[in-house]
Amino acid sequence: MSDTIDQNLWYKIRYTPIRDALRGRLSARLDLRLQLDATSLPADVKQLLHRVVKATRLWRLEQVDVIQELIAHFNDGVASGVSTDELIKRFGDERQAAQLIRRAKRRNRSLAWHAFRFAAWSTSVLLVVYSSYAIYFFSGRPSPRVNYVNLINNAVEKTPIEERAWTFYRRALIGTDMRVNQNLALMLNQWTAPEQRAALSEFVRTHQTQIAWIHQGAMKSQLGWVIGANGSVKDPDLWSHEMSSSSHVDETGEPLIMAAIPPFSGLRHLANMLRADAIAAGQTGDGKRLLKDIESTFNLSRQVGENGFLFLRLMSLATSEIAMEEVEYTLREHPALIKKNDWLVLSRRLSEPKVAADLLSFDQERMHFDDMLQRAFTDDGSGNGRLTAEGVSFGEGTMFSQADDPNRRWWTKAVQPITGLITPSRRKLEQQFTKAMDMAEDNLKVAIRDAKWPEETIWKGDFPVNLFLPSYRGSQIAVERLLGHRDGVVTGIALELYRQEHGSYPDTLNALVPALLREVPLDRITGAPIHYRIVSGRPLLYSVGADRKDDNGQYELNSQQAGFWAAGDGDIPKGDWVLYPTVE
């Protein structure tokens, strides 16, 4: 070891603690050699001390303290008459001494350092565990076994093309410029204005061929739409190229959730064409044509909702509303154009559904969920499995993205194993979903006032499956609103037939039973008979609404607001729910 040290400026800066530098002192006291050269101990002792202190791997300031303590120890020994050789012998094993010194010094470090050290070690352990699990997670692969798209299409494809309603609806849509769709809706909303009435009449006159095709399609037993990317949507004469290639097909088949279904805009346009023709038929006094338009609209509604996905069934409800608006318009403006027997046949047909289950089913939703499970989870052969990376991507909607951000994909993949850790097993999810669906379908079989939906939006024990429940309950509410309107329309038909026969409306609805009405409909909110009044010479049918208070058919904002079941979600609407008439 050198006896002299060239203490230039760089040397002083290098070996000066920060605390000394902040005080303006370049002490260079971190240099261990400086401490050793300041003592008169023999060279072999200095070398021993230097080796031991370096072996402790402590912080430099801690090493300075240690070497000062060791120097003092050896100086005391020499001063007591013990030889340096004896002192070195007593000192013992260098490595063991360094370890003991290191442990003692580390124990005396601050609480903050110990907390940081514990956190660092814990993080390292977690990282190793997470990395191991990530390898296990990414090794899993789903193995789809059932092609649900083909399964659904098989039933449709067994029917000859000319027996499918879509064959005729397609011709009607091709023969009608779809760009006039919005114009037609505008004309229907404002058709009483002279200019809109003239435009509507002209539209109907120039599209009789297309309307006849809709009538032909409505007579068929099924819609006949083939779902999926290679189905009815693959029609360059009707849809754009982008629409025909919007779904993804690979060797595992097409995911059911991404399969192309009939577009709402096209179905709505067909219903609007029938409504336009019904208005024109009423204006010209053509009762047979008017009745045919009403029946075709109801048939279109049935075809759309039959054995369809929930979204299609909701489309069906909207189409039924259009048909009932046609009935209301006819009852108000041209009731005599339809014969009594035809009115009764129509009334009986409308009266067939009693509860939501008669119009709504969740069978397709069960298939959807089964398809998602088989595409997202592994399959151990006994109905169980774990979430896969493909399943996480499927849930995020990025599995089939053609323009996914590479940076986002990297971060997404990095955290995907966390999803696998918190997601229940395949069997558990299936059990939870089945439980929720069974409860939902049981509720559809009764009036919603008797249904038993959970008070909480989410059941903590069954998360995330019961996130579906609010939409299922909402679907039942939509059907109940339709059935309430239906009750009003059917009773309105009976009242009009009674007036035609007796010259005035009855005092009570009981006078309509059983000749014109099977039974007096019940208020779908309270279960009591619906209310009936004569206002300005016309019948008014209503429910007491969510507040269950009879306001004589009066309401605040609009006639439908009080048809409300989720009273716990906000303020209860005041006023009554008008069932008939609902069309101004």
VEXSE-97140 format. One record per atom (N, C-alpha, C): x negated, z negated, y. Coordinates in steps of 0.1 Angstrom, whole numbers, plus 2048, in hexadecimal, padded with zeros to 3 digits. Layout:
<rs>
XZY;...
</rs>
This chain:
<rs>
7F88007F4;800800800;7F780080C;7FB808816;7F3809822;7F27FC82A;7E77F9830;7E57ED838;7E97EF846;7EA7FC84A;7EE7FF858;7F9809858;801808862;80D811862;80D817870;80F824870;80F82C87C;81D82B882;81E82188B;82C81F891;82F82889C;831835899;83583E8A4;84483D8A6;8498448B0;8578438B4;8618478A8;85E8518A1;867855896;86784A88B;85C844889;85B83987F;86482E883;86382A890;86B81F895;87A822894;87E82E898;88C832897;891831889;88983687F;88D837871;88F82A86B;88782086F;888813868;88E808871;89580C87B;89B802884;8AA801880;8AF7F587E;8BE7F387B;8C67F8887;8D27FC884;8DB80188F;8DD7F6899;8DF7E9894;8E27DE89D;8D77DB8A6;8CA7DD8A2;8BF7DC8AB;8BE7E78B5;8C17F38B0;8C07FF8B9;8CA7FD8C4;8D67F88C1;8E17F68CB;8DD7EC8D6;8D47E38D2;8CF7D98DB;8C27DE8E3;8BF7EB8E0;8B37F08E7;8A67EC8E1;8A57E88D5;8997E48CE;8967ED8C2;88A7F38C2;8867FB8B7;87C7F28AE;8837EA8A6;87B7E089E;8747E5892;8797EF88C;8747F5880;8737EB874;87B7E0875;87B7D686B;8817DA85D;8867E685C;88B7EA84F;8807EF846;8747F084B;8697F5842;8647E983A;8667EA82D;8617DF824;8527DD825;84B7E8827;83D7E7827;8387DE833;8407DF83E;83C7D784A;83D7C8847;8477C583F;8497B783B;83D7B2832;8397BB828;82F7B781F;8217B7825;81F7C082F;8117C1835;80F7B583E;81A7AE842;8197A384B;815796844;814797836;81178B82E;80378C828;7FD781824;7F078181E;7F078180F;7FB783809;7FC7837FB;7F478E7F5;7EF78C7E8;7E77967E2;7EE7A37E0;7E77AE7DE;7ED7BB7DD;7F67BC7D1;7F27B57C6;7FB7B77BA;8087B07BC;8087A57C4;81579E7C7;81E7A77D0;8177AC7DA;81E7B57E3;8257C17DC;81D7C77D2;8237D27CB;82F7CD7C2;82D7C17BC;8387BC7B4;8457BA7BD;8437B47C8;84F7B17D1;8557BF7D5;84D7C87D8;8527D57DD;85A7DC7D2;8557DB7C5;85C7E17BA;86A7DA7B8;8697CD7B8;8767C57B5;8807C87C0;87C7C87CC;8867CA7D7;88C7D87D7;8847E27D4;8897EF7D3;8927F17C7;88F7E97BC;8987EA7B0;8A67E47B2;8A77DC7BD;8B47D67BF;8BF7E07C4;8BA7EB7CA;8C37F57D0;8CD7EF7D9;8C97E57E1;8D17DF7EB;8D07E77F8;8D97E3801;8D87E980F;8CA7E5815;8C57ED81E;8B87EB823;8B67DD82A;8C07DA832;8C07CC838;8BF7C182E;8C77C3823;8C77B9818;8B97B9811;8B37C4810;8A67C580A;89B7BD812;89D7BF820;8947B8829;8957A9827;8A27A4826;8A4796824;89E791817;8A079980C;89B7967FF;88C7957FF;88579F805;87779F805;87179380D;878790818;87378481F;875777817;88077680F;88176A807;87776A7FC;8747757F6;86A7767EB;85C7737F1;8597787FD;84C775803;84A766805;85576080A;85575280D;85374A800;85A74F7F5;8597487E8;84A7487E3;8447547E4;8367557DF;82D74D7E8;82F74D7F5;8267467FE;8277377FB;8337327F8;8347247F5;82D7217E8;82D72A7DE;8267287D2;8177277D3;8127307DB;8047307DE;8007247E5;8087207EF;8057147F7;8057077EE;80C7077E3;80D6FC7DA;8026FC7D0;7F97067D0;7ED7067C8;7EF70E7BB;7FB7157BA;7FD71E7AE;7F672B7B0;7F07307A6;7E973D7A7;7F37487A7;7EF7537AD;7F875F7AE;7FC7647A0;7F2764797;7F5769789;800760783;7FF753785;80974A780;81774C786;81774F794;82375279B;82A75E796;822769793;82777578E;82D773780;82676B778;82B76876B;83876176B;839756774;84574F776;85175777B;84E761783;85876A789;86177177E;85A774772;862779767;863789768;86D78E760;86F79C75F;8747A276D;86E7AC771;8717B277E;87F7B877F;8837BF774;8907C5773;89B7BB774;8997B076C;8A47A676B;8A579F779;89979C77F;89979678C;8A179E796;89E7AB796;8A57B479F;8B47B479E;8B87B4791;8C77B478E;8CD7A7793;8C779B791;8CC78E795;8CD78E7A4;8C27937AB;8C27937BA;8CE79C7BF;8CF7A87B8;8DA7B17BD;8E87AB7BB;8EA7A47B0;8F779E7AE;8FA7947B8;8F078B7BB;8F27807C5;8F57867D3;8EE7907D7;8F07967E4;8FD79D7E5;9017A47DB;90E7AB7DB;91A7A17DC;9187967D5;92378C7D5;9257867E3;91B7867EB;91C7817F9;92078B803;9227977FF;9277A1808;93579E80D;93A7A5817;9477A281E;9527A6815;95E79F818;96A7A2810;96E7B1812;96C7B681D;9707C4820;9687CD816;95B7CA814;9537D380B;9587D17FD;95B7C57F9;9607C47EB;96E7CB7E9;9767CB7F3;9837D27F2;9817E17F2;9787E67FA;9747F47F9;96F7F87EC;9667EF7E6;9607F27D9;96A7F37CE;9747E97CF;97F7E97C5;9877F67C6;98A7FA7D3;9928067D5;98B8127D0;97E8137D2;97781E7CE;97681F7BF;9748147B8;9748147AA;9828187A4;98C8127AA;99A8157A5;99D8237A7;9998297B3;99B8377B5;9948407AB;98883C7A8;98084479E;987843790;98C83778D;992836780;99F83E77F;9A783D78A;9B384578B;9B185478B;9A6858791;9A3866792;99F86B783;99886377C;99486776E;9A1868766;9AA85D767;9B685D75F;9BF869763;9C086B770;9C9876775;9C3884770;9B6885771;9B089276C;9B389475D;9B2889756;9B488A747;9C388E745;9CC88874C;9DA88B74B;9DD89974F;9D689E75A;9D88AB75F;9D58B5755;9CA8B374D;9C68BC743;9D18BD738;9D68B1735;9E18B072B;9EE8B7730;9F18B573D;9FD8BB743;9FC8CA743;9F18CF748;9F08DE749;9EE8E573B;9EC8DD731;9EB8E3724;9F98E671E;A038DF724;A118E171E;A178EF722;A1E8F5719;A2590271C;A33901717;A3C90671F;A4A90871B;A4C913711;A56912709;A5891C6FF;A679206FE;A6C928707;A7A92C707;A7E9326FA;A8A92E6F5;A8F9336E8;A9B93B6EA;AA39386F4;AB093F6F6;AB0947702;AB4954701;AB695C70D;AC495C711;AC795371B;AD595071E;ADB95C726;AD396472D;AD8970734;ADE97972A;AD697C71F;ADB985715;AE797F70E;AE797270C;AF296B705;AFF96D70D;AFF96C71A;B0B96E722;B0F97C723;B05985724;B08993725;B0D999718;B0A99470D;B0F999700;B1E99A700;B25990704;B33990704;B3999B70D;B3299D719;B379A7722;B349B571C;B289B7717;B259C4712;B2C9C9706;B339C06FF;B3C9C46F4;B489CB6F9;B4C9C9705;B589CF70B;B549DD710;B5C9E770D;B5A9F5712;B599F5721;B519FD726;B4F9FE735;B5CA0073C;B65A09737;B71A0C73E;B7BA0073D;B789F6735;B819EA734;B7B9DF73D;B719E1744;B6B9D774D;B709DA75B;B749CF762;B799D076F;B6E9D6779;B629D2776;B579D577F;B559E4780;B589EC776;B579FA776;B60A00782;B6C9FA784;B759FF78E;B719F979C;B6D9EC79C;B699E67A8;B5D9ED7AE;B549F17A5;B489F87AA;B4CA057B1;B55A0D7AB;B5AA197B1;B60A177BE;B67A0C7C0;B6EA087CC;B63A057D7;B599FE7D3;B4F9FA7DD;B46A067E1;B43A0E7D7;B3BA1A7DB;B43A237E4;B50A247E1;B59A2D7EA;B5CA277F7;B59A1A7F9;B5BA14806;B4DA1180C;B4BA15818;B3FA1281F;B3DA03821;B349FD81A;B339EE81B;B309E9829;B2B9F2831;B289EE83F;B349EB847;B409EF842;B4C9EC849;B529DE845;B4A9D883C;B4F9CB837;B529C1842;B499BF84B;B4B9B6856;B579BB85F;B589C8861;B629CD869;B709CB863;B719CC855;B7D9C984E;B819BB850;B789B284E;B7B9A3850;B7F9A185E;B799A7868;B7D9A5876;B8C9AA878;B8F9B6872;B9C9BB874;BA69B286D;BA39AC862;BAD9A385B;BAF996863;BA4992869;BA6985871;BAE98787E;BAE994883;BB4996890;BBE9A288F;BC49A3883;BCC9AF880;BD99B0888;BDE9A588E;BEA9A5896;BE89AC8A3;BDB9AD8A8;BD99B58B4;BDB9C48B1;BE29CB8BB;BE59D98B9;BDA9E28B5;BCE9E08BB;BC39E98B8;BBD9E68A9;BBD9D98A5;BB99D5898;BC39DA88E;BD09D9891;BDA9DD887;BD99EC885;BD69F488F;BD5A0288D;BC8A05885;BBD9FE888;BB1A00880;BB39FC871;BBA9F186F;BBD9ED861;BC59F785A;BCF9FC860;BD8A0685A;BD0A12856;BC7A1685F;BBFA2285D;BB6A20851;BB0A14850;BA7A10845;BAEA11838;BBAA0B837;BC2A0B82B;BC6A1A827;BCAA22831;BCEA2F82E;BC3A38828;BB7A3682D;BABA3E829;BA4A3881D;BA9A2D818;BA2A2780C;BACA24801;BB6A2C800;BC0A2A7F5;BBAA2C7E7;BB1A357E6;BABA387D9;BA3A2B7D5;B9BA267DE;B93A1A7DB;B9CA0E7D7;BA7A0C7DF;BB0A017DC;BB7A037CE;BBAA0F7CB;BBFA127BD;BB5A0E7B2;BA8A107B5;B9EA0D7AB;B9E9FD7AA;B9F9F67B5;BA09E87B4;BAB9E37AC;BB79E97AE;BC39E67A6;BC09E8797;BBA9F3794;BB79F6786;BAD9EB780;BA39E8788;B999DE783;BA09D0781;BA99CD78A;BB09C0789;BB99BE77D;BBC9C9777;BC49C976A;BBC9C675E;BAF9C775F;BA69C4754;BA59B6750;BA19B3744;BA09A5740;B9499D745;B899A4748;B7D99D74D;B769A5758;B6E99E75F;B679A576A;B5D9AF765;B569AC75A;B4D9B5754;B3F9B775C;B3B9AD763;B2E9AE76A;B249A9760;B199B275F;B0E9AE756;B039A875F;B0099B75D;AF7993765;AE9997763;AE099476C;AD299676A;ACD9A2771;ABF9A3772;AB99AE779;ABB9BC773;ABE9BC766;AC19C975F;AD09CB75D;AD89C3764;AE69C4762;AED9CD76D;AF99C8771;B019D077A;AFB9D1788;AF29C878B;AEB9C8798;AE29D4799;ADD9D978E;AD49E478E;ADC9F178F;AE09F479C;AE99FF79F;AE5A057AC;ADCA0E7AC;AD8A147B9;AE3A1B7C1;AEEA1E7BB;AF9A247C2;B00A1A7CB;AFEA0D7C7;B06A037CE;AFD9F97D5;AF29F57CE;AEA9EA7D4;ADC9F07D8;AD59E97E1;AC89EE7E5;ABE9EB7DA;AB29F27DB;AA89F07D1;AA39E27D0;AA29DC7DC;A9D9CE7DD;AA79C57D5;AB39C77D6;ABD9BE7CF;ABC9C17C0;ABA9CD7BC;ABA9D07AD;AAE9CA7A6;AA39C77AE;A979C27A8;A949B47AC;A9E9AC7B0;A9C99F7B6;A999947AB;A9D99779F;A9B98D794;A8F99078C;A8A986785;A7E98777D;A8198776E;A7A990768;A7C991759;A6E992753;A6B98A749;A5E98B742;A61989733;A5698672B;A5898671D;A6197B718;A63971720;A6B96671C;A7A968720;A7D973726;A8B97572A;A8C971739;A9897473E;A9A97174C;AA196374E;A9B95B757;AA194E75A;AB095075E;AB9948758;AC794975C;ACA94676A;AC293D770;AC493977E;AC1944787;AB994E783;AB595878C;ABD965789;AC596577F;ACD97177B;AD6976786;AD6982789;ADF988794;AEE987790;AF6981798;B04980796;B0C9887A0;B1998A79E;B209937A8;B1F98D7B6;B1C9967C0;B1A9917CE;B2798D7D4;B269827DC;B3297E7E2;B389887EC;B2F98F7F3;B339987FD;B3B9A47F7;B379A97EC;B3F9B37E5;B4C9AF7E0;B4D9A37DA;B5A99E7D5;B6399A7E1;B5D9957EB;B659927F7;B6B99F7FD;B639A97FD;B689B6803;B749BB7FA;B739BA7ED;B7E9BF7E5;B8B9B77E8;B899AA7E9;B959A27EC;B9B9A57FA;B929A8804;B979AB811;B9E9B9811;B999C2809;BA09CF808;BAE9CD802;BB09C57F9;BBD9C27F3;BC69BB7FE;BC09B2805;BC89AB810;BCC9B581B;BC39BE81E;BC69C8828;BD29D1823;BD19D5817;BDC9DD811;BE99D6810;BE89C980E;BF59C180D;BFB9C081B;BF39BE825;BF89BE833;BFF9CB836;BF89D6833;BFE9E4835;C0B9E682D;C0B9E1821;C179E3818;C239DB81E;C209CF824;C2A9C882A;C309CE836;C279D583E;C2B9DB84A;C349E8847;C319EE83C;C399FA838;C449F782F;C469EA82B;C529E7822;C509EA814;C449EB80F;C419EF801;C3F9E27F9;C499DC7F4;C499D07ED;C419D07E0;C429DB7D9;C3B9DD7CC;C2C9DD7CE;C289E47D8;C1A9E57DB;C159D87E0;C1C9D17E8;C199C47ED;C179BA7E2;C209BA7D9;C1F9B17CD;C139B47C5;C109C17C3;C059C67BB;BF89C17C2;BF79C17CF;BEB9BD7D6;BE99AE7D4;BF49A67D4;BF39977D2;BEE9947C4;BF599B7BA;BF19987AC;BE399D7AA;BDE9A87AF;BD19AD7AD;BC69A37B3;BCA99D7BE;BC19937C4;BBF9877BC;BCA9827B6;BCA9777AD;BC297B7A0;BC498779B;BBC98B78F;BAD98C792;BAA99179E;B9C9927A2;B969847A2;B9E97A7A7;B9996C7A8;B9696779A;BA096A791;B9E965783;B9296C77C;B9097977E;B8497F778;B7797A77D;B7697778A;B6A972790;B6796478A;B7195B789;B6E94E785;B6E94B776;B7395576E;B74952760;B66953759;B62948753;B5694774B;B4A949754;B4B946761;B4094976B;B3993C76F;B2E93E776;B2693377C;B2F92C787;B2B92078A;B32919794;B349207A1;B299277A5;B2A92F7B2;B3593A7B1;B369407A5;B4094A7A3;B4E9447A3;B4F93879D;B5C93179D;B6192E7AB;B5792A7B4;B5A9277C2;B5E9347C9;B5893F7C5;B5C94C7CA;B6B94F7C7;B6E94B7BA;B7B94D7B5;B859457BD;B829397C1;B8B9317C9;B8D9377D6;B8393D7DC;B849437EA;B8D94F7E8;B8C9577DD;B959637DB;BA395E7D9;BA59537D2;BB394E7D0;BB994B7DE;BB19457E7;BB69417F4;BBB94E7FC;BB39597FA;BB7965801;BC596A7FB;BC69697EE;BD396D7E7;BDF9647EC;BDC9577EE;BE794E7F2;BEA950801;BE0955809;BE3959817;BEC965817;BEA96E80D;BF397A80C;C01975809;C0296C800;C109677FC;C16960808;C0F95880F;C1495181B;C1995B826;C11965828;C14970832;C2197782E;C2297A821;C2E98081C;C3B97881D;C3996B81A;C4596181B;C4996082A;C40961833;C43960841;C4996C847;C43978843;C4798484A;C5098D842;C4E98E834;C5699882C;C5A99281F;C6198681F;C64980812;C6D98880A;C76990810;C80998808;C7A9A4801;C6D9A8805;C679B37FE;C649B17F0;C639A47EC;C609A17DE;C6C99B7D8;C709A07CC;C7C99B7C6;C7B98D7C0;C879877BF;C879797BB;C809777AD;C8297F7A4;C7C97E797;C6D97F798;C689887A0;C5998A7A2;C5497D7A9;C5B9787B3;C5696B7B9;C559607AF;C5F95F7A6;C5F95479C;C53956792;C5196378E;C45966785;C3896278C;C37965798;C2B9627A0;C2A9537A1;C3594C7A4;C3593E7A5;C30937799;C3593B78D;C32935780;C2393777E;C1E943781;C1094677F;C0793D787;C0B93B794;C0393279D;C04924798;C0F920792;C1191278E;C0990E781;C0391777A;BFD91476D;BF190A76F;BE890C778;BDD902779;BE38F577E;BDF8EA777;BE48DC77B;BD98D4781;BCD8D577B;BC18CD77F;BB58D7781;BAA8D1786;B9F8D9789;B998E077C;B9B8D9770;B958DF764;B9C8EC760;BA88EF765;BAF8FB762;BA890776A;BA0904774;B9A90E77C;B8B90D77C;B86902777;B77900779;B718FB76C;B66900769;B5E8FB75D;B4F8FB760;B488F275A;B3A8F175C;B328F6750;B388FE747;B3190373B;B2590B73F;B26913749;B1A91B74E;B0F912753;B1390775A;B098FE760;B018F7754;B088F5749;B018EF73E;AF78F9739;AFA906738;AF1910734;AE591173D;AE891174A;ADE911754;AD4906752;AD98FA750;AD08EF74E;AC88F0741;ACE8F4737;AC68F672A;ABC90172C;ABF90B733;AB5916736;AA991173E;AAC908748;AA1903750;A998F9748;A9F8F173F;A978E8737;A8D8F072E;A928FB728;A8A90271E;A7F90A725;A8090C732;A7691373A;A6D90A741;A708FD742;A688F4749;A618E9741;A668E7734;A618DD72C;A5B8E271F;A528DB719;A4D8DE70C;A588DB702;A578E06F5;A618DE6EB;A598D96DF;A5C8CC6DB;A568C66CF;A5D8CA6C2;A688D26C3;A6F8D56B7;A7B8CC6B4;A7C8C16BB;A878B76B8;A8F8B56C5;A8E8BE6CE;A968BC6DB;A8F8B46E6;A838B26E4;A7C8AA6EF;A708B26F4;A6A8AD6FE;A5E8B4704;A5B8AE711;A508B3718;A4B8AE724;A4B8BA72E;A4B8B673B;A4B8C0746;A3E8C8746;A3E8D5749;A328DD74A;A308E2758;A248E775A;A218ED767;A2A8F876B;A2E900761;A3890B763;A45905767;A498F9762;A558F3765;A558EE774;A4A8E9778;A498E4786;A4A8F078F;A438FB78C;A44907795;A5290D794;A5990C789;A66911788;A70909791;A6E8FC791;A768F379A;A738F57A8;A678F97AC;A638FB7BA;A679097BE;A6B9127B5;A6F91F7B8;A639287BB;A579247B6;A4B92C7B9;A469347AD;A4C9327A1;A48938795;A48947796;A5294C79C;A5395B79C;A519617AA;A4B9587B3;A4895D7C1;A3D9687C0;A3F9737C8;A3597D7C8;A2C97C7D3;A2F9737DD;A269717E8;A239637EB;A2095B7E1;A1D94D7E3;A1094B7EA;A109427F3;A0493E7FB;9F99387F1;9ED93E7F0;9E39397E7;9E092A7EA;9DF9277F7;9DB9197FA;9E69107F5;9F39147F8;9FE90B7F3;9FE90A7E4;9FB9157DD;9FB9157CF;9F090B7CA;9E490B7D0;9DA9017CC;9DE8F37CE;9E48F07D9;9E88E27DC;9F48DF7D2;9FD8E87D0;A088E67C7;A038E27B9;9FA8EA7B4;9F58E87A7;9EE8DA7A6;9E78D67B1;9DF8CA7B0;9E98BE7AF;9F58BE7B4;9FE8B37B3;A088B57A8;A088C07A1;A128C2797;A138B778C;A078B3787;A078A877D;A0F89C781;A0F89978E;A1788D793;A2688F78F;A2B89B791;A3989E78E;A3B89B77F;A3189F777;A3289D768;A3388E765;A2C88676D;A2B87876A;A3987176D;A40876777;A4C86F77B;A59875776;A5788176F;A6388876A;A6688375C;A7387F75A;A7787B74C;A74886742;A75882735;A7388B72A;A7F89572A;A7C8A0722;A878AA720;A938A471A;A9289B710;A9E89570A;AA588C714;A9E88471B;AA487B725;AAC88372F;AA688D735;AAD89573F;ABA89C739;AB88A172D;AC48A7726;ACF89C724;ACB890720;AD588671E;ADC88272C;AD4881736;AD987E743;AE3889748;ADF895746;AE78A074B;AF48A1743;AF389F736;AFF8A072E;B09895732;B03889735;B0C87E73A;B13881747;B0B887750;B1188B75D;B1B89675B;B188A0753;B228AB751;B2E8A674A;B2D89E740;B39899739;B42891743;B3C88974B;B44882755;B4A88B75F;B43895764;B4989F76D;B548A7767;B538AB75A;B5E8B2754;B6A8AA751;B6789D74E;B7389474C;B7A892759;B73892764;B7A891771;B8289D775;B7E8A9770;B858B5773;B938B576C;B948AD762;BA18AD75A;BAC8A4760;BA889E76B;BB2895772;BB2899781;BBD895787;BBD897796;BB288F79C;BAC8947A7;BA188E7AC;BA387F7B1;BB087C7B4;BB386F7B8;BB18657AC;BB186A7A0;BAF862794;BA186378E;B9986C794;B8C86E78F;B83862792;B7886178A;B6F85678B;B6185B78D;B5E85F79A;B5186379E;B498577A2;B3C8577A0;B3484B7A4;B358497B3;B3583D7B7;B3583A7C5;B2983E7CC;B1D83C7C6;B118407CC;B0E84F7C9;B088567D2;B058647D1;AFB8667C5;AF285D7C4;AE785E7B9;AE78517B1;AE88527A4;AE684779B;AD7845799;AD283A79D;AC383879C;ABE83A78E;AC6835784;AC1836776;AC0844771;AC884E777;AC985B772;AC386577C;ABB861785;AB586B78E;AAB873786;AAA881788;AB1888793;ABD89078E;AC288E782;ACD89677D;AD9895785;ADD889789;AE9886790;AEA88B79E;ADF8927A2;ADF8997AF;AE98A47AE;AED8A97A2;AF68B37A1;B058AE7A3;B078A17A2;B1589C7A2;B1C89F7AF;B1689D7BB;B1D8A07C7;B238AE7C8;B1B8B87C3;B208C57C3;B2C8C77B9;B2B8C07AE;B368C17A4;B438BB7AA;B418AF7B0;B4C8A97B7;B528B27C2;B498B87C9;B4D8C17D4;B558CD7CF;B518D17C3;B588DC7BC;B678D87B9;B688CC7B4;B768C77B1;B7E8C57BD;B788C17C8;B7F8C07D5;B848CE7D9;B7B8D87D8;B7F8E67DB;B8B8EA7D3;B8B8E77C6;B968EB7BE;BA38E47C2;BA18D77C5;BAD8CE7C9;BB38D47D6;BAB8D87DF;BB08DE7EB;BB88EB7E8;BB28F37DF;BB98FF7DC;BC78FC7D5;BC68F27CC;BD38EE7C4;BDD8E87CE;BD88E17D8;BE18DC7E2;BE88E77EA;BE08F17EE;BE68FC7F5;BEF9047EB;BEB9057DF;BF490C7D5;C019057D3;C018F77D3;C0E8F07D2;C178F37DE;C118F47EA;C198F87F5;C1E9067F5;C1690F7F0;C1B91D7EF;C2691F7E5;C249187D9;C2F9197CF;C3C9137D3;C3B9087DA;C479027DF;C4D90A7EB;C449117F2;C4991A7FD;C509257F7;C4C92B7EC;C539367E5;C619317E1;C629257DB;C6F91F7D6;C7891D7E2;C729187ED;C7B9167F9;C809237FF;C7892D7FF;C7D93A804;C889407FB;C8693F7EE;C909447E5;C9D93C7E6;C9C92F7E8;CA89277EB;CAF92B7F8;CA792E802;CAD93280F;CB493F80D;CAE949806;CB4956804;CC29547FC;CC294B7F3;CCE9497EB;CD99417F3;CD59377FA;CDE92D800;CE092F80F;CD7936816;CD8939824;CD192E82C;CCC924826;CC491982E;CBB912824;CB290B829;CA8903821;CAF8F781C;CAB8F1810;CB18E580B;CAD8D9813;CB58CE811;CB28C2817;CA68BB811;CA48BC804;C998B67FD;C938C07F3;C878BE7EF;C808C77E5;C878C57D7;C8D8BA7D5;C938B97C7;C9E8C37C5;CA48C97CF;CAE8D47CD;CA88E07C7;C9A8E27C7;C948EE7C2;C918ED7B3;C928E17AE;C8F8DE7A0;C9C8DE797;C9C8E578C;C918ED785;C938FC787;C9D90078E;CA090E78F;C95916795;C8F9117A0;C859187A8;C779127A8;C779067A3;C6A8FE7A3;C6B8F5797;C608F578F;C608ED783;C618DE786;C5A8DA790;C5A8CC795;C548CB7A3;C588C17AA;C538BF7B7;C448BC7B6;C3B8C37BD;C2C8C07BC;C298B37C2;C1F8AD7BC;C1A8A07C1;C0F8A17CC;C0F8987D5;C058987DF;BF78957D7;BEE89E7D9;BE289E7D1;BD98927D6;BDC88C7E1;BD48817E6;BDA8747E1;BE88737E2;BEE8667DF;BF58657D2;BF98717CC;C018717C0;C108707C2;C1486E7CE;C2386E7D2;C2787D7D4;C348807D4;C3988D7D7;C348927E4;C3289F7E5;C2E8A57F2;C398A37FC;C368A3809;C408A1813;C468AF818;C528AE81D;C598BB820;C628B882D;C608C1837;C688C0843;C6B8CE847;C768CF850;C798DC856;C758DB865;C6C8E3869;C678E3877;C698F187D;C718F1888;C748FE88F;C7A908885;C8390387C;C8A90C873;C82911867;C7690C866;C6D91085A;C69904853;C66905846;C628FA83E;C538F6840;C508E983F;C438E4841;C408DB835;C368DE82D;C328D6822;C248D0824;C238C3821;C168BD825;C138B081C;C078AD81B;C028A1815;BFF897821;C0088A81E;BFD880828;BEE87F82C;BE6886824;BD8887827;BD087A824;BC387A828;BBA870824;BBE862829;BC4861835;BC885483A;BD584F834;BDB85782B;BE7853823;BF384E82C;BF3854838;BFE850841;C0685C845;C1385B844;C1C867847;C1D869856;C1787485B;C18877869;C2288386B;C2B885862;C3588F864;C2F89D865;C2489F85E;C1E8AC85E;C158AF869;C128A5872;C0A8A787E;BFB8A587A;BF28AC881;BE48AA87E;BDD8AB88C;BD08A888B;BC88A7898;BC18B489B;BB78B8892;BAF8C4895;BB48D088F;BB58CF881;BBB8DB87A;BC38D686E;BCB8DF869;BD58DA85E;BCE8D7851;BC18DA84F;BBB8D8842;BB18CC842;BAE8C784E;BA48BD84F;BA78B0847;BB48AD846;BB78A083F;BB88A1830;BB68AD82B;BB48AF81C;BA78AA818;BA589D818;B98897817;B9788B80E;B8E88C804;B8D8817FA;B818787FC;B7687D802;B6A874803;B6B86C80F;B7586380F;B7785B81B;B6C85181E;B6484E814;B58845817;B4D84C81E;B4D85981F;B42860825;B43861834;B4D85C83A;B4E85C849;B5C85884D;B5F85B859;B6C85785E;B7885E857;B82857854;B8E85D84D;B95866857;B98873854;B9F87B85D;BAD87685F;BB287786B;BC087386E;BC987F86D;BD687D86B;BDF88886A;BE288C85C;BEB89685A;BEF89A84D;BE88A7849;BE88A983C;BE28B6836;BEE8BF833;BEE8CA83B;BF98D4839;BF68DD82D;C008DE824;BFF8E6818;C068F481A;C108F4822;C17900825;C208FF832;C1F90883B;C1691483B;C09911840;BFE91783B;BF1915840;BEC921848;BF392C848;BEF93984F;BF793A85B;BF093B867;BF793D873;BFD94C874;
</rs>
